[in-house]
Amino acid sequence: MQPFADEQSHQCPYCGESVDVTADPLGVSLETYTEDCPVCCRPWVVHVSREEDNVLISLGREDD
């Protein structure tokens, strides 16, 4: 049985709106990808780190 995806609430680094970001608990230990904000459509850089059963998600600005 595959573990459920981890969903965390964060603030968009551009518009400040609260958004839910989902990451699969299985995968490489460090992952970075770009995703658009569902509110303002600006691109975030999503950083996902996985260590044992913990998934940490953080958002950054693409222009940083």
LUMMARPA-491309 format. One line per 5 residues: their letters; for each residue x, y, z of N, C-alpha, C, O. Coordinates in steps of 0.001 Angstrom, whole numbers, padded with zeros to 6 digits. Example, Ala and Ser with C-alpha at 12.3 -4.5 7.8 and 13.67 -1.06 7.14 Angstrom:
% residues 2
as) 013190:-005690:007800:012300:-004500:007800:013200:-003300:007800:014236:-003319:008465  012850:-002250:007080:013670:-001060:007140:012900:000030:007870:013409:001138:008039
END
This chain:
% residues 64
mqpfa) 000843:-001184:000000:000000:000000:000000:000884:001242:000000:001805:001351:000810  000607:002171:-000902:001401:003389:-001014:000909:004427:-000006:-000298:004590:000168  001844:005143:000672:001434:006182:001622:000717:007330:000909:000921:007572:-000280  -000128:008030:001672:-000872:009159:001127:000051:010347:000886:001069:010502:001561  -000309:011175:-000075:000449:012387:-000344:000360:013320:000861:-000649:013350:001566
deqsh) 001417:014070:001081:001481:015005:002194:001037:016381:001689:001599:016895:000722  000031:016980:002340:-000454:018301:001938:-000167:019283:003058:-000470:019023:004222  000417:020411:002696:000758:021438:003663:000276:022790:003161:000288:023050:001957  -000151:023655:004085:-000568:025012:003732:000634:025950:003824:001415:025895:004774  000762:026805:002822:001836:027798:002766:001269:029091:002221:000152:029119:001706
qcpyc) 002040:030162:002334:001658:031428:001735:002421:031608:000441:003620:031336:000373  001720:032069:-000593:002374:032375:-001862:003417:033465:-001605:003097:034477:-000981  004652:033283:-002070:005688:034293:-001847:005463:035582:-002645:006182:036561:-002445  004487:035594:-003535:004170:036794:-004316:002939:037518:-003773:003025:038684:-003389  001784:036828:-003738:000529:037498:-003371:000148:037309:-001901:-000734:038007:-001401
gesvd) 000800:036376:-001203:000536:036172:000217:-000688:035327:000532:-000990:035098:001704  -001398:034858:-000486:-002575:034014:-000249:-002158:032649:000295:-001095:032131:-000049  -003000:032078:001143:-002757:030747:001670:-003094:029721:000583:-004172:029766:-000009  -002174:028809:000333:-002353:027782:-000695:-001942:026431:-000123:-001092:026359:000765  -002545:025363:-000632:-002171:024013:-000233:-001220:023441:-001278:-001487:023499:-002478
vtadp) -000118:022895:-000807:000883:022286:-001686:000995:020820:-001295:001105:020492:-000113  000967:019946:-002285:000990:018508:-002049:002286:017907:-002577:002757:018266:-003657  002854:016989:-001803:004058:016276:-002231:003896:014801:-001902:003333:014438:-000869  004390:013972:-002783:004382:012538:-002569:005419:012217:-001488:006546:012705:-001565  005068:011418:-000495:006034:011099:000555:007182:010205:000072:008209:010097:000741
lgvsl) 007006:009571:-001082:008062:008734:-001638:008774:009494:-002756:008137:010199:-003539  010067:009349:-002824:010823:010002:-003879:012231:010309:-003400:012656:009870:-002331  012941:011071:-004216:014313:011437:-003868:014308:012289:-002605:013293:012905:-002278  015435:012330:-001892:015468:013051:-000619:015313:014551:-000792:014724:015205:000069  015826:015118:-001886:015675:016549:-002170:015123:016723:-003577:015613:016109:-004525
etyte) 014109:017555:-003708:013478:017775:-005007:013127:019254:-005124:012690:019869:-004150  013315:019826:-006306:012946:021207:-006579:012236:021257:-007920:012701:020678:-008902  011105:021955:-007957:010376:022114:-009212:009617:023437:-009182:009502:024062:-008127  009102:023867:-010327:008358:025118:-010436:006882:024812:-010605:006504:023913:-011357  006045:025574:-009894:004594:025419:-009965:003976:026819:-009904:004474:027685:-009185
dcpvc) 002903:027043:-010647:002246:028343:-010641:001253:028456:-009492:000570:027489:-009154  001177:029640:-008897:000200:029917:-007842:-001200:029841:-008441:-001448:030430:-009494  -002124:029124:-007791:-003494:029043:-008316:-004272:030348:-008158:-005351:030496:-008732  -003738:031296:-007386:-004416:032569:-007160:-003883:033649:-008106:-004654:034248:-008855  -002565:033903:-008077:-001994:035005:-008869:-001257:034530:-010118:-000834:035347:-010936
crpwv) -001100:033226:-010270:-000463:032600:-011448:001035:032887:-011589:001607:032621:-012646  001673:033416:-010561:003123:033641:-010621:003835:032327:-010273:003299:031523:-009511  005024:032103:-010817:005718:030822:-010600:006490:030776:-009284:007309:031650:-009002  006223:029758:-008490:006991:029493:-007272:008051:028452:-007584:007944:027694:-008548  009068:028436:-006751:009999:027319:-006733:009633:026520:-005485:009691:027027:-004365
vhvsr) 009259:025274:-005700:008860:024389:-004603:010057:023525:-004237:010629:022844:-005088  010429:023560:-002962:011522:022726:-002449:010899:021654:-001556:010175:021966:-000610  011186:020398:-001863:010669:019282:-001068:011862:018498:-000538:012752:018113:-001297  011871:018266:000772:012897:017392:001351:012185:016280:002109:011199:016503:002812  012714:015087:001942:012128:013901:002571:013198:013241:003437:014317:012988:002993
eednv) 012821:012971:004679:013719:012280:005593:012875:011333:006434:012053:011766:007241  013087:010044:006238:012290:008999:006881:010812:009255:006593:010408:009235:005431  009990:009496:007627:008558:009706:007423:008172:011180:007322:006987:011498:007225  009148:012078:007342:008874:013504:007318:009042:014088:005920:010014:013798:005223  008080:014911:005526:008149:015627:004256:008078:017117:004584:007127:017566:005224
lislg) 009071:017879:004154:009103:019317:004382:008989:020014:003038:009763:019741:002120  008018:020918:002925:007796:021666:001697:008022:023142:001996:007530:023656:003001  008763:023825:001128:008914:025270:001250:008780:025897:-000128:009085:025267:-001141  008320:027145:-000157:008124:027875:-001396:009081:029050:-001468:009378:029692:-000460  009559:029323:-002673:010405:030480:-002904:009980:031187:-004170:009199:030655:-004958
redd) 010489:032372:-004362:010189:033132:-005576:011113:032676:-006690:012284:032386:-006447  010600:032611:-007899:011429:032216:-009022:012492:033279:-009324:013552:032955:-009862  012219:034537:-008985:013164:035610:-009286:014171:035874:-008180:014905:036860:-008240  014222:035004:-007162:015225:035143:-006092:016549:034554:-006494:017501:034586:-005714
END
